[in-house]
Structures are given as structure tokens and as C-alpha cells.
């Protein structure tokens, strides 16, 4: 549109360009809880709600934790389960290796033994949770488009 037509081009507010904080009244994309002004994470579910929240090191830890919690608690695709196995299986194997190494000597190394137990428990619990939640997920039944069942 030009100025010759007598119509004005819409003006954009420059004050909102590049702003990544919410101004209240917005909803969390994960749980639909109401967000307060200036928050980077949802106060109810902990989901990151701004695009730049994971840039700072401390906030990045929370964002990664949220991703792991979502993957373990409700995996819907097999690729998520395979990815979780790639994360948690090495932890379980490292824990078992630490336990085996600490018990090989006549006097066990208690630091290595406790590290192995802790690491193995985290890896084992992660594998168990993600696999159990994937197997127990609700499966939707897709009906044929034509409405007729094949015989």
C-alpha cells in the first residue's frame, strides 16, 4: 500500500520487538497455568516458557532437567525410549563397573563402591521408568477412513 491510495500502512510497536519476557496473562504451553510477568519457567510444571531461558548456565540445567523429566514420564515414541537408553544405560554400566572394581581387592574402596551404587541406581531407575512408561502408554486405535472394516 502506498500513501497515494489514502490508506496507511499498519504501524508496528517497536517496544515489543526482541522482548522475550511475558507480561502477565499468558499461559504455559505445557500445562496452561497462568504465568506471571518476567518469569522464565512455569511455576506449576517447570517448563521453560521463553526462547532465551536456556542461555544462562543455571537456567540451562533447569531446561535440560525438564526435557529429561518429560522424556521419562511420558514417552510417546520409540525414538525417545531409544534416546533415554543411550543416556541411562552407560550410567548403569559405569555403576556396575565401579562396584566390580571396588570389590576386586581384599579391602573394598568405599568411595568407589558408593559411587558405583549411586550411579548404577540412577541409571537403572531411569531405564526402568522410561521403559515402563512407554509400555504402559495409552495406545489410540485408528479406525479406517471408509468406515468399513476389512475382513
Order of alpha helices (4+ residues) and beta strands (2+ residues): alpha-alpha-alpha
